Amino acid sequence: MHQKSALITGVTGQDGSYLAELLLEKGYRVHGMVRRVSSFNTARIDHLHLGANANPRFELHYGDLSDAGSLQRVLDEAQPDEVYNLGAQSHVRVSFEQPQYTADVTGMGVLRMLEAVHAHERRGGKRVRFYQAGTSEMFGNSPAPQNERTPFHPRSPYACAKAFAHHQVVNYRESYALFACNGILFNHESPRRGENFVTRKITRSATRIKLGLERELKLGNLDARRDWGFAGDYVEAMWRMLQRDEPSDFVVATGVSLSIRDFLELAFGALELDWREFVRFDERQLRPAEANELRGDATRAREELGWSPRHDVRSLAQMMVAADLELARRELAASRGA
């Protein structure tokens, strides 16, 4: 039987690491694209490619979404059956401070990858199935719940760039019959989430406060409501989209939204702490524009992909607190040992 191969951009990120594990479990040969930088940032995937237990079916390639030539080269080297484009500048607040960089990597980067895939197929390479990591942020202030028919109303440079990318995927699908799908994923978190994202910032600080390593947590808007799921569940939906007979776009969500204040209750409550004693308002963390409530309707994903989330936000918060509590204990032990 033919062994499938996949290329993942953004493989060093939260989603990329979970997706790589899933595809390897399914017998794929997995190629990950990483940017060449001065310091290593591969901690989430080190268990896949370093040491005695490294997986021989996992390989890394240097490439960059801002460099069209490198995308062509990586495609030629990897010869993938499937491409999962997860790479992006994905922090909403940062996108207000770096709008041009965000537009180039998160928006134009997708167009470069689509053109590279299209050219690869024309040159006689494999027929490629393409997945684009969309975001619920594209909906902005469109009323909840949001589904595949809800109009986009982006409220940040990041969301604008993702909306541009979304429409380019549709255009390449309709213009060139490219098997290209958009996954409109609502917020998805895990213990591997970057520490500058609000859920991880909360669980990391809460556990450090519990052990006396930190005294307070500064946050901005606590009223924004988000639909939070587990990243490990959501990567399965990505894979399922590319196994269909025909390409399409799907919302992936839990259908439940909570406020950041509610998430504080879950995280600090798991540690028997009252978050109000430790959280301080920081005006500098407010966004110039905010999406008030994002809550997804994933009916199509359930009915046509057979996908549903295994974790709700409560079990997600407990999972993240448990992982960060272990990190905080190690940190405390190291400080005492010093």
N, C-alpha and C positions, 0 to 999 in steps of 0.2 A: 504494500500500500504506500501511496505517496505521503511522505512526511511533510506536513504543513510548516511553513515558516512565517514569522511575523516580525515586523519592524515597529518598535515603539519609540517615538520621540518623547522626551520628558520622562525617560525610564527611571531617572534618579529621584523622581518625586513620589509623593504618597500613592497616587493612582498607578503610576508606572510600575512601582515595586509590586503592588498587589496583582496587577495585570500580568506581569512577567511570571509571577508564581503560578497564577491560574493557567496560563498557556503552557508552561512547562509541565504542569500536572496533567495536561491534556495531550502531552506528547509532542508539542510544537518544538521547532528550533526557533529560539528567540534572539533577535538582534535588537540591541538597545542603542539609541543615538545619544551621545553626550557631548556637551560643549567642552572645548579645551580651555581650562581655566588654571590659574596659578596654584589653587589649593584643591584638594580632593573633596568632593561632596557626594560620595557614593555610599554613604553609610547605610541607606535603606536597602541597597542591593549587594552589599559586600558578601553576604552569606551565599549569594548565587554565583559569584565569580572569583572569590578568593579562598585560599586554604584547601585543605584536603577534601572538603565536601563540595567544592565548586562543581557546578553543573556543566558538563561538556557541551550541552546544547544551548548554552547562553553565551553570547558574544557581544562585545561593545565596539562601536564605531564612533569616530569623531565626526561631528557635523554640527551645523548651526542653521536655524530657521531664517537667519538674516543673510545667509550665503547660499544662493541658488545652486552654484556649482557643487558645493559639498553635498547637497541633497541628491543630486543626480548620481554622484559617486557612491554614496551610501546605498542607494537603491540598486545600483549595478552590482555592488559587492554582496548585498544581502539577498537579492532576488526574492523578495517576500511575496507570499500569497495575500497577506493582509498587512495594512499599515494602520496603526493607531496613533493619531496625531494628538498627543497630550501635552506637548511642549507649549509654554506660554509664559508671559509675565502675568501672573494670575492674582496678584494682590490688588484689590479694588482701591484701597486708600492710596497705595503707592502710584496707581495709574493717574491720579490727579497731579502728582508731583513729577511724573515721567510720562506724559501723554504721548509724545512722539515715539519714544522707545516702545511703549506698550502697543501703539498702533502698528509699528513696524513688525514686531515679533508676533504679537497675538493676532493681528489682522493680516498684514501682508505676508507674514510667514506661512500662513495657511494657503494663500494664493500661490506662493512659491512651491509649496509641497504638492498642491494639486497639479500645477503645471509640470512639475518633475515626474509625478506619477503618470500623467497623460503622455508625456514625451517618452517615458520608459516603455509604456505599452506600445506606442507607435514604432519604437526601435526594435520591437520583436521580443521584448521582455515578457515576463509572466503577466497574465491578466490579474490585476490587483484590486482587492476590495479595500475601501478607504473609510476610516472612522474619524470624525472630527469631534473633539470634546467641546461641546457647547456649554452654556451656563444659563441658569435661571435668571441671572442678573440682566439678561437681555430684555426680560419682561418689565423690569423697573416698576413703575407704578400702575401697570395694568392690573385691574381688580383680580383678586384671588377667588377661587383657585385658577391656576393657569394651566392650559393644556396646549397641544400642538396647533390649535387654531387661534390662540390668544395673540393679539398684536404685540409687537415689541415696542417698548418705550424705555430705551436704555438711559441710565442715570449716572454713568461714569465713563471715562475714556476706555476702561477695560470692557465694559458692556458694549460700547459702540464698536470696538474692535472685534469682539466676538460676533456681533450681529452682522458686520461686514463679512466675516469668515463664513457664517451660516449661509448667507445668500450666495457666496461664491461656490460653496459645496453644492447647493441646489442647482446653480447655473451649470457647473461642470457635469452634473448628473443628467441634466436635461439637454445640454448642448452636445456632449460627447459620449453619452451612454456610460459614463463612469459609474461603477458601483460605489457610490459615496453616500454615507449616512451621517446625519447630525444626531448626537445624543445630547438632549437638553437636560443636563443633570442639575438637580437642585443640590443644595449644600450637602456635602458628604465629608465626614471627618473620621479620625482614627487616632490611635496612639502615634502614628507616623506623620500626623499633620504638622506642618511647620509651626514653630512657636510664635510667629508673628500673626497667626490667624486667631480670631477671637476665642473659639472654643478651646483650642490648645493653650492659649494664653491663660485662660481661666483655670483649666485643670492643672497646668504646670504651677501657677502661682498658688492655687488653693492647697496643693500638697506641700509646697515649700513653706507656706504659712503654717500649716499644721505642724511641721517639724521645727518651726522657729528659724527657718532659713531666710524668710522674707516677712515683711511687716504689713505691706499693703499692695493693692492692685489698682492701677489707674485705667479707667475705661471711659469711652465717650457715650454714645447713644445706647441706652439700655432698652429702648422701646421697640427697636426694629425686630420684626418677627421673621423667622426663617424655618424652612422645612429641612431638618437635619437627619441624614441617614449615615450608614456605615460604608466607608469607601470600599471595603472588601466585598460588600454585596453589589455595589454599583458597577464594578468592573465586569461582573458576570453579564450584566445587561449590555455592556459594550460588545462583548464577545457574541452574544446572541444576535445582536443587530446584523453582524456580518455573516451569520450562518443562514440568513433568509434567502429565499429565491429572488426577491426583488428588494432594492434599497429603499429606505424610507427614513423619516425622522421621528424620534420618540422622546417624550418626556419621561424622566426617571426620578421618582420621588416617593416619599412615604405617605403624603397626603395630610400630614399633621404639622402645624407650625407653632412654634413657641417663641417667646421673646428672649432676648439676651438675659433679661432679668430672671426669666424662668430657668434658663440654663445655669445661671449662677446658683439658684436654689438647688438644682439637682447636684451640681458638682460639690458645692460647699456642704450641702446636706449629707452627702455620702461620707463626709469626714466629720460630721456632727459639729459643724461650724455655722455661724450666722454670717452670711456674706456682707451684710450691712455694716458690720464692725470693721471690715477690711477694705472695701471697695471705695475708691475716691473718683470723683468726676474729673476728667481731663479734657478741656475744651479743644486741645490740640489734636485729639483723636477723632473729632467730628469730621464727617465728609461734607464737601460743599453741597452735594445732593445725595439723597438717600432713597432707596427702595423700601417702602414701609412694610409691606408683607409679601413674602414669596411663599406660596403653598401650592404644590404641584398636584395635578390630576393625572395619574399614571395608568389610567384605564386601558389605553391602547397597549402599553408595555405588558400589562397583566394578560390581556386577551390574545395578543398576537405574538408576543415573545415568550409567554409563559413565565414571566419574571415577577417576583414580588420580594420586598425586603425581608430579610430574616431578623434584623435588629430594629428596634424603635429607639427613640432618642434617649429614653431612660437607660436601657441597657448599654447604649453607646456611651453615655456619660460615665456610667459605672466602669466600663472597660477602660476609658481614657484615664479616669482617676486612679484606678488600680495600677496601670502602667506608669503613670507619672509619680505615684507614691513610691514605687520601687526605685525610680530614678532619684527621687529626693532622698531616700534612705541611703543610697550609694553615695550621694553627694555629701550627706551628713557624716557618714563613716569616713570618707576620704578627708574631710576637713578635720575631723578628730584625730585621724592618723597622722596628719601633718603636724 
